[in-house]
């Protein structure tokens, strides 16, 4: 099994097969998926009383618990996905360059405020931005710093002596957010050698009180989208049932879901899961017995 897994990864890397083909062959052979992502329940951010800065920014910007969860370091350490790369290699004794392209299976990198801005641009351009979104991550950072410097929101962290302290409101007028080694850090100046506070955390309930979550109807749409994404990832090339059947089931599961909300959730889920088979109109294809003479 390990030999087949390595073979499929190599073929995808060499551009001989697509990620979808690699995943299909692995599934047929009884192998687990290459692209992995843990279940939401195991990393539900609502089970955490305190959030790091990156999760706070994600919440203020998008008000979507799935996206908040996906910024967690523990969650991301267990995720992997396919990434397309192009590169050149020397040939003919180094006199020429041969172009290559293929798919690489890569772990998710750590998330930080800079990454959130790139993600936000991608979500907007691909039409996958959740309906609950309110701000860009850059705007969310401004909102967060304003609340901290005005004392409306409290933060805690470890000082240089290793003691857990509440960071005074006055500090935030001078502290700035920087990215170092793919991690968010707060410093007074980018050239400072040490961070005045590490492992900065904010109380989840305080964040939700200042920046409330989505209403009941918007929550239903978000829940429906996440439910559809999970189903689509199980069978990206083939839709097992008619769309109307999923709509009926969704309205039973998410009681106050309107037709237009289901349609938005359906389109967003197809885009996010890349389940091309679900975008085709009509009845799903089924195997049939044919009579032959």
N, C-alpha and C positions, 0 to 999 in steps of 0.2 A: 504493500500500500504506500509506504514512504517513497518507494522508487517511482511509482506512478505519479504521486503528488509532485515530486521534484521534476519529473519529465514534463508534466503539464505546465508548471511554472516556467520552465526553461523555454518551452515552445511559445508561450505567451510573450516572454521577454524577447524572443527572436522575431516576433511578429508573425509567427506561423498560425496562430489561432487567436481569437478574441477572448476577452475575459468571460463573456457569456458562454462561449464554447468550452472553455476550461472548467467553468463552474458546472456546466451540464455533464461533462465527462466525469467529473469528480462525484457528482451526485449519483450518476448511473453506476459507479463503482462502489458506492456506499461510503465515500469519503465525506468528511464535514466540509462546509463551504470554505473557500479561501478567504473571501472578504467577510470579516466577522464584526459583530457589534452586539454587546451584551443587552439583555432585556432591561426595559425601563424600570421595572419594579425594584431591581437590585441596586439602582443608582438614583432613585427618585429624589430630586433636590428638596422636596418638601419633608423628607425624613431627616434633613440636616438643619440644625438650629442656627448655624452660621455659615455664610458663604464667602469665598474669596472674592477679590475685586473683579476678576474676569467674569464670574457668574453674576455678580451684581450688575455689571455693565450690560451683559446679555439680557438680563431681565428687564432693566430699565428701557432698553432699546426695543426688544421684541415681545416681551410679556408672554413668552412661550416656554413652558417647562421642559419640553423636549430639547429645545436649543440650549437652554440653561444647563441641562444635564450633560449635553455633548461637549461642554467646555471643561468638565471636571477632569483632573489629572488621572484619577483612578480609572474612570470610564475610558478615557482615550488610550490608556496603556494597554487595554484589551481589544482595541479596534484595529482593523487593517482594511485597506481598500486598494483597488487597482489604479495605477497612475500611468498615463501615457508619456513616454519620453522619446526624444529624437537625439541622436548623437552621431559623431563621425569618428572613424578609426583609420589610422594610416595603413596603406597597402602598397604593394610594389616597392618594397624597401623604403617605405616612408615618403615616396615621391608623390603619392596621390592619397586622397581621403575618400573613404567609402562611407556613404550615409546609411544609418540604421535607424529603425524605429520599432518600438515594442511596448508591451505593458509590463509594469513592475508591480509586484505585490509589496506594499509598504505599510508600516505602522503609522498611525495618526501622530503627527507632531504635537507638542504641547500647544495649548491655546493661550493667547494673550490679547491685549487690546488692539494691537496692530493686526493680528490675524482676524479679529472680529470685523474690522473694517473691510478686509478683503472678502470675508464671507458674506457680509452685508451686500457688497456690490454684486457678488455672484447670485445671491438670493433674489435681488431686485431684477437683474438682467435676465434671469431664467424664469421669472414669474413664480418663484417659490417662496417669496417673502410671506410670512404668516399674516393673516388678516388682523391679528392682534398687535402688530408692530406699531410703535409710536414715534420712535426716533432712530437716527443713525447711531452707531456705537460712539462716534466722536461727540455727538450731541449728548449722549448718555453720560460720557465721562464728565462733561461740563456740569450736567445736572447733579451728578454724584458729588463732585467736589464742592459745588455750591451748598448742598445740604450738609456736608461734613463741616465746612468752614463756618456755617451759620449755626451749628450746634443742633440742627434738627435730626441729625443721624449720628450715631456713635459708632466708632470703630475701635477694635482692640488689636494688639500685636505684641510681639516680644521686643523689648528694648535691647540695647547693646549689651546689657548685663545679663540678658537671658530671662528677665522677669516679664510676666504677662501684665500689660498695662492698658488702660484706656487712653487712647490718643486724644489729647486736648484739641478742641475745635480750632484754636489759634494756630496750631501746627499746620493745618491743611491749607492755610493761605500761602504757605511757603513750600509745602511738599508738592512734588510733581511726579507724574507717572512716566516711567521709562521701561523699555524692554531690554533685558540682558539675558543672554543664553536662553532665548525663547520664553522667558518668564517675566511677568510684571513685577517691577520693583518700585518703591517710593523713595525718593531722595530729594534733598534740597537743591542739589546741583548734579548734573550728569557726570562731573569729574570726581565727585566724592567717592572715596575708596569703599567705605562701608555704608550699609543701609541703617538709618536710625531706627527703623522698625521692620521686622520680618514677620512672615506668616500673618499678614493683616487679614482680619475677618470682620464681617458685618452681620448683624443680627437679621436673620431671614424675615422675621415678623415685622421689624422696623422698615425694611425695604418694601414689603408688601403693603404696609400701611401708607407709606408716602407715594408709592407707585402701584396702585391697585391692579389686580389682574383683570383678565377679560371677563365680560359679562357671561351670563348663562348660555346665551345663544352662540356667542363667539367661542366659548369653551367647547360646546357641542361640535362645532365645526372643526376645531383643532383636534378633539378626540377622534372624530370620524376620519380625519386625514391620517392620523397616526395608525389607526386601525387598518385603513386601506393600504398604507405603505407596507405594513407587516404582511398582509395577504399577498400583495403584488410581488414582494421579494421572495415569497415561497414559490411563485410560478410566474416569472416575468414574461415568458414568451407566450403563455396561453392563459386566457381568462376562463376559469372553470364554469362560470355561470353568466347569465345575461346581466347587463348593467342594472336593469330594473329590479332584479332580485336583490342585488347588493343595496340598492336604494331603499327598498322595503325593509331589509334587515337593519340598515343603518338608522332608519327612522324609528324602528322598534328599540334599538340599543340606545340611541341618543334622542330621546323623546321630543325635544323642542327643535329638531333640525329641519329647517326649511329646504325646499327643493333647490333653490339657488345656492344655499350653503353646501348641500351635498355635491352639486356640480363643481363648485370651487374646490372642495376637498378632493374630489375625484381627479380633476385636472392637475392639482398641485401634487397629489400622490403619484400620478403617472410620471410627472417631471422629476420628482425627487428619487423615485425608485428605478427610473429608466425602464419601466415595464412596458415596452412597445406593444406587446400583444394585447394589452388592455385598452389600447386606444382605437382598436379596430371596431367598426360598427357591425351590428348584426349578432346572430347567435354564435356562441363559441363552437369551434369545430369539434365534432365528436367522431369516434371511430364507428363505422357501420359495417354490417355484414352484407356483402353483395352476392347475388345469386348468379352463378355462372353455369353455362351449359356444359 
